[in-house]
Amino acid sequence: MPTFFEDEQVYAALGKAAAEFFWKLAEAKKQFCVGIGWGRSILAMIDALMSPQFSEPLKMLKQLTFVALISVPSAHSPLLLGTAPQSLLGTLMLRFSTKIHPLPFSVSCMAFQNGEPITTMNAIFTGIGIFAKGKLIEAYAHELGLKIKRSRWLGEMLFQFFDRKGHLLPDQWNGRVQALPLINLQKMVSEGKPVVVIAKGKQKAKALIAANKAKLFNCIIVDRSLAKALLKGGA
């Protein structure tokens, strides 16, 4: 995707590309179950999902299910508004329920819970995080009153951390966050199911390279600046 000067333009372009890919994955299925992560890139995709050019050509789809892959305590920071998993599920239902013309398929939403059977998913869409001032993962740690140990970890997916060699690290949230374990992403990748990372900004290149070493995804939707950084970094 091209790189724009304004953040919102970049997210809108990423969201549109992700939504187009989402519906291409869904169009040949009667039932499509997709897991979603959290953050601004996922919100951008959700905002773009109801574009008529993407959703109207579907003929076979009868049931669409979204699974929020993370359950976290409520957050109140303005930085986090709309990006938390619970907020994203609410946004999804609002987008689909307010469509003027009736949809030819049913839509349902559910959330991952520890100890419950894991729903079989056809695909996953997630963002990827880094820890820095003003970043969402830092804001969440502050909201929960936790100090995240940064000595080893490089990147974050689904509120779980990995180092620069792609090694998965222990839980940093003292059990306060419930999330689909990353080993399930690795399993889906090994099965050839789409695990899609949506990301922007060259600052995330090292984290994406490490996540690739960990085999946490097999598809990416990124802006040009991040794509160039990945190529330069030998990804």
C-alpha positions in Angstrom: 0.0 0.0 0.0 1.2 3.6 -0.6 2.5 5.7 2.2 0.6 8.9 3.0 1.6 11.8 5.2 -1.5 11.5 7.4 -1.9 8.5 9.7 -5.6 8.3 9.1 -5.1 8.1 5.3 -2.6 5.2 5.8 -5.0 3.3 8.0 -7.9 3.9 5.6 -5.8 2.5 2.8 -4.7 -0.5 4.8 -8.3 -1.1 6.0 -9.6 -1.1 2.4 -6.9 -3.6 1.2 -7.6 -5.9 4.2 -11.3 -5.7 3.7 -10.9 -6.6 0.0 -8.8 -9.6 1.0 -11.2 -10.6 3.7 -14.1 -10.9 1.3 -12.1 -12.8 -1.2 -11.4 -15.4 1.4 -15.1 -15.5 2.3 -16.7 -15.5 -1.1 -16.3 -19.3 -1.8 -17.5 -20.4 1.6 -21.0 -21.1 3.1 -19.6 -20.5 6.6 -16.7 -18.2 7.3 -15.3 -17.9 10.8 -12.5 -15.3 11.3 -10.5 -14.4 14.4 -9.6 -10.7 14.9 -6.9 -9.1 17.0 -7.0 -5.5 18.2 -5.6 -2.1 17.4 -6.1 0.7 14.9 -5.3 -1.5 11.8 -8.1 -3.9 12.7 -10.5 -1.1 13.4 -9.6 0.3 9.9 -10.5 -3.1 8.3 -13.8 -3.2 10.2 -14.7 0.3 9.0 -14.0 -0.8 5.4 -15.8 -4.2 5.5 -19.2 -2.8 4.6 -18.1 -1.1 1.4 -20.6 -2.3 -1.2 -18.0 -3.3 -3.8 -16.6 -5.9 -1.3 -19.6 -7.4 0.4 -22.4 -7.4 -2.3 -20.9 -10.0 -4.7 -21.1 -12.7 -2.1 -23.5 -15.5 -3.2 -22.5 -18.6 -1.2 -21.9 -17.2 2.2 -24.7 -18.0 4.7 -23.0 -17.5 8.1 -20.2 -15.1 9.1 -18.7 -15.4 12.6 -16.2 -13.1 14.2 -14.1 -14.2 17.2 -12.3 -11.6 19.3 -9.1 -13.4 20.2 -8.4 -11.3 23.3 -10.4 -10.5 26.4 -9.0 -7.6 28.5 -10.2 -5.4 31.3 -11.9 -2.2 30.2 -9.7 0.6 29.2 -10.4 4.3 29.6 -7.5 6.0 27.9 -8.5 8.1 24.9 -5.7 6.5 23.0 -7.4 3.1 23.4 -11.0 4.1 22.6 -12.4 1.9 19.8 -9.3 -0.3 19.5 -10.0 -2.7 22.3 -11.3 -6.2 21.4 -14.7 -5.6 23.1 -15.1 -2.3 21.3 -14.3 -3.9 18.0 -17.0 -6.5 18.4 -19.5 -3.7 19.2 -18.4 -1.8 16.1 -18.8 -5.0 14.0 -22.3 -5.6 15.1 -23.2 -1.9 14.6 -21.7 -1.9 11.1 -23.6 -5.0 10.0 -26.9 -4.2 11.8 -27.2 -0.7 10.3 -26.8 -1.7 6.7 -29.8 -0.4 4.6 -30.3 -3.5 2.6 -30.7 -6.9 4.3 -27.6 -9.1 4.2 -27.8 -12.5 2.4 -25.9 -14.0 5.4 -26.2 -14.1 9.2 -23.5 -12.4 11.4 -22.5 -13.4 14.9 -19.7 -12.4 17.3 -18.1 -14.2 20.1 -15.0 -13.8 22.3 -12.2 -16.2 23.2 -12.3 -17.4 26.9 -9.6 -19.4 28.6 -10.8 -23.0 29.4 -13.4 -23.1 26.7 -13.1 -25.1 23.5 -11.3 -23.1 20.7 -13.5 -22.4 17.8 -12.3 -23.6 14.4 -11.4 -20.6 12.4 -10.9 -20.2 8.6 -8.6 -17.1 9.0 -7.1 -14.6 11.4 -6.5 -10.9 11.0 -4.3 -9.2 13.6 -2.0 -6.3 14.1 1.5 -6.4 15.5 2.8 -4.2 18.3 6.0 -2.6 19.6 6.6 -1.0 23.0 7.2 2.7 22.8 5.9 5.9 24.2 2.4 6.7 22.8 1.9 3.1 21.5 -1.2 1.2 22.3 0.5 -1.7 24.2 2.3 0.9 26.5 -1.0 2.6 27.1 -2.7 -0.7 28.1 0.1 -1.6 30.5 -0.3 1.8 32.1 -4.1 1.3 32.3 -3.6 -2.0 34.1 -1.0 -0.6 36.4 1.6 -3.1 35.2 5.3 -2.6 34.4 6.2 -4.7 31.3 9.7 -6.2 31.4 11.2 -5.0 28.1 14.7 -6.6 28.5 14.0 -9.5 26.1 10.9 -8.8 24.0 10.8 -7.1 20.6 7.2 -7.5 19.4 3.7 -8.2 20.4 0.7 -10.1 18.9 -2.5 -10.7 20.7 -1.0 -9.2 23.9 1.7 -11.9 23.9 5.4 -11.2 23.3 8.3 -12.6 21.4 12.0 -11.8 21.2 14.1 -10.9 18.1 14.9 -14.6 17.5 11.2 -15.5 17.3 11.0 -17.2 20.7 7.7 -16.8 22.5 7.9 -15.3 25.9 6.0 -15.9 29.2 2.8 -14.0 30.1 3.5 -10.4 31.1 0.0 -9.6 32.3 -0.3 -11.6 35.6 -3.3 -13.5 34.2 -5.4 -10.3 33.7 -5.5 -10.8 29.9 -7.1 -13.8 28.2 -5.9 -14.4 24.7 -5.7 -17.2 22.1 -2.2 -18.6 22.6 0.2 -17.8 19.8 0.9 -21.5 19.3 -2.5 -21.6 17.7 -1.4 -19.1 15.1 1.6 -21.3 14.4 -0.7 -24.2 14.0 -2.9 -22.4 11.5 0.1 -21.3 9.5 1.4 -24.9 9.3 -2.1 -25.9 8.1 -2.0 -23.3 5.3 -4.8 -21.2 6.8 -4.5 -17.4 6.3 -3.0 -15.6 9.3 -2.9 -12.0 8.2 -0.9 -9.2 9.8 -2.0 -5.6 9.0 0.7 -3.0 9.9 2.1 0.4 9.1 5.4 2.2 9.6 9.0 1.2 9.2 9.5 1.0 13.0 7.6 -2.3 13.0 10.0 -4.0 10.5 12.2 -5.8 13.2 9.1 -7.0 15.0 7.6 -8.4 11.8 10.9 -10.1 10.9 11.0 -11.7 14.3 7.3 -12.8 14.0 8.1 -14.4 10.7 10.9 -16.4 12.4 8.3 -17.6 14.9 6.0 -18.6 12.0 3.2 -16.5 13.4 1.7 -15.4 10.1 1.7 -16.2 6.4 0.2 -13.0 4.9 0.9 -9.3 5.4 -0.8 -6.1 4.4 1.6 -3.2 5.0 2.3 0.3 3.7 5.2 1.2 1.4 7.5 2.5 4.2 7.2 -0.8 6.1 7.6 -2.9 2.9 10.8 -1.1 2.0 12.1 -1.6 5.6 11.3 -5.3 5.4 13.1 -5.7 2.1 16.1 -3.7 3.4 16.2 -5.9 6.5 16.3 -9.1 4.5 12.8 -10.3 5.4 
